Amino acid sequence: MSTTEAPSRRRLLTIGTVCSRLKEDFPDVSISKIRYLEDQGLFTPRRTQGGYRLFSEDDVERLETILRLQRDEFLPLRVIKEELAAGAGTQRKRRRAAVGAGEEELDLDELCERAGISPERARELEDFGLLESRLEDGHRVYGESEVEIAAACEALARFGIGARNVRAFRTAADRESGLLEAVIGPALRSRNPERRRDALTDLQRLAQSAQELADLLLWRNVRRLAD
């Protein structure tokens, strides 16, 4: 850290100053909301002897991350807290940030290098419908999110769970997305741009809620196994 940066990083801010700074990017933020996030254990500002909160630049960055994950990914505070504890809050990929946005595209070699798998393994996963690609000029092209799918499949394979077994996850995902399509599909196909834009927002919220429910049900079963 340079000497010119150090003083500003050390400067402590009041909660009112922090709130004003955040409002440009997060208009709905308020002092009471910042206090609520503190009460939920998401961050711990320093206190003066009189009990006033003082925020460092790191505290402000953490708040920005929390508010962004809430706004853009609709993550519940419980999940945000877990991600921050794991050190993933500021580095995690924004793959759910905009369901209507495109992805970076990769060729097979790039996919394998990033996911740490062989081309043969990638073809096996694709044969079982776990990876998806499209043909472009005679070459297979993969969306960036396929990297994480491949890596997750490889992690399960280390426990002896092969592609044939992992296909059950794909089947469950198809059922869940089919339910979302039944609810949101008509609005997504609308020719009205405003209605379609609202539908994309609703789809993202629905998907997040469905994912949270699936996680909760899985962990309930896992706890039962542990008992």
N, C-alpha and C positions, 0 to 999 in steps of 0.2 A: 504494500500500500504506500502510495507516495505521500510526501509531507503535505502536499496541497489538499489531498483527499482526507487526511486523518482528522483535522478539526471538524469538518462537516459531518463525518461519520460519528464523531464523539458527541456532537451537539444533541442535547435531549429536548424533546418537544412535548408540549402539553397536549392533552386530549383534544382540546378545541382546535389547535393548530393542525393536528393529524387529521381530524375530521374535515377541516376546510381543504386540506391538500388532496384528500381522497375523493372529494365530491365531484371533481372534474370528470374522473373516470367512473365513479360510482355515485350517481346523483341521489340514490336512496339511502346512502349511509348516514348515520346519525350518531351522536354521542351515546345515546342509550343502546344502540346496536353494538357499538364497540365495547361497551361495558358488558353487554350480554355475551359477546364472544369470549371475553375474558372470563366471565363466570363459568363458561362451558369448558374452560381449561385449554383453549386453543393458543393462548399466548399469556405471558406474565410480564407486564411492564414494571419498571422500577417504581418505587414510592418515596416521596419525601417524608420527613419526620411528621409532617402534618397530614400525611395520607394521600397527597395528590399524585396522580399518575404521571410518569415521565417516560416518553417513548424514544428509543434509539432508532437509527435508520434501519437496522435489522428488524426491529419490531414493525416498522411501517411496511417493509418489504413482505414480511410474513402476513400482515393484514391484507395487503394487496393480493397475495396469493390466495388467501382464504376467500376473499370477496370474489375473486375471479373464478375460482372453482365453484362457488355457489351460483354465480350469474351465468357462466358459460356452459358449465357441465351439470348444473343442478344436483351437485353432490350433497348428500346430507352431512351435517356437522360431524357425525360419528365417523364417517368414511374419511372426511377431510382431516380429522384429527389423527386417524391411523396413518394416512399418507404422509402427513407432516412428521409424525414420529419416526416413520421409516426413511425420512430424508428425501422423499420422492415428490414433495409438493411443488418445488420450483423446477424440477427436471423432467417430470413426467410428460409423455407425449400428449398432444392435444387432440387425440384421434376422435373424441366425441364432441369437440368444441363446436362443430358446425356440421350437422348431418347432411346438409345439402352441398357441402364443399367437396372439391375433388381431392385426390391423393397424389403424392409423388408416385411415379411408376418405375418399376425395377425390372431388369431382366433376370433370368434364372440364376446366373452367377452372382449377381448382387444380392438376390434373395438368400441364397445359400450362405454367402459370406456373412451377412448380417445375422442370420438366424443360427449359424453354426451347424448347418446340416449339409449332407451330400446331395448332389443332384438326384441320385437314385432315391434317396429318402423323400425329397420334394415330390418326385413323380409318384411315389407310393401314396403320399398324403393327398395328392391331387386325385389319384384313382379312387380314393375313398371319399372324395367330396369335401375334404377338410381344407384344402387350398383351392383357390379359384384363380384363373388367369384368362386372358383373352389373346387372340392372335393378332399381331401387328407386323405386316411385312414378312410373314412366315415365321416370326419369333414369338415366344410366349412372353407376355408382359404381366406383372403382378402389381397390385396395389400395395402401398407401404404397410398397411395393417396386416397383410399376409405374413410379414416377417414375425410379428408377435404371435400369430396363430401357430406358425411353424415352430417357433421356439417353445411355446407352451406344450405342443404335442411332443416335442423332443424331451422336455422335462418329465412328462408322464411316462414316456418310453423307458426312462431310466429305472422306473419302478415296475417294469414289465407290462405296462399298459400299452398295447400296440394300436396301430391305426384302426384296425377292425373294431376294437372296443371303444376307442375315442369317438368313433362315428356316432355313438349315442348322444354326445354333446351337440353334434351338428343337427341331429334329429330334434332334440329339445329346442335348439335355437330356431329351427324352422317353424316349429309349432308356435313359439312365442311371437316371432315376427309375423306369422300369419294372423295371429290375434290382433296385433297392432294394425296390420293392414286392413282388417275388417272394420276397425274403428276409425282410422284416419284416411284410408285409401281414397274415398270419394273426394275429400277436400284436397288431397295431394294432386289429384288428376284435374282439378278445377282449372279453367282458363283465366280465372280472376287472379292476378298476381298477388293481391293483398290476402285473399283467402288461402292461396298456396303458401305464402310466407307464414301466416299464422299456423297453418297445418304443420309446417316444418318445425316450428317452435313446440307445438303440442306433441309431435312425434318424438322429439328429443326428450321431453319431460316424461312421456309415457315409457320410453325405452329405459330411462334411468330408474323409474319406479319399478318397472318389471325386473331390471337387473338387481336392484336392491332386494326385492322380494325373493328372487331366486337365490341370492347369496344368504339371506336370512334362513331360508328353508334348508339349504345345504348345511350351514353351520349348526342348525338345530340337530340335524341328523348326525353330524360329526361329533357333537357333544354327547349324543346318545351312545355312539360307538365308544367314546372315551370312558363313559360311565360303566 
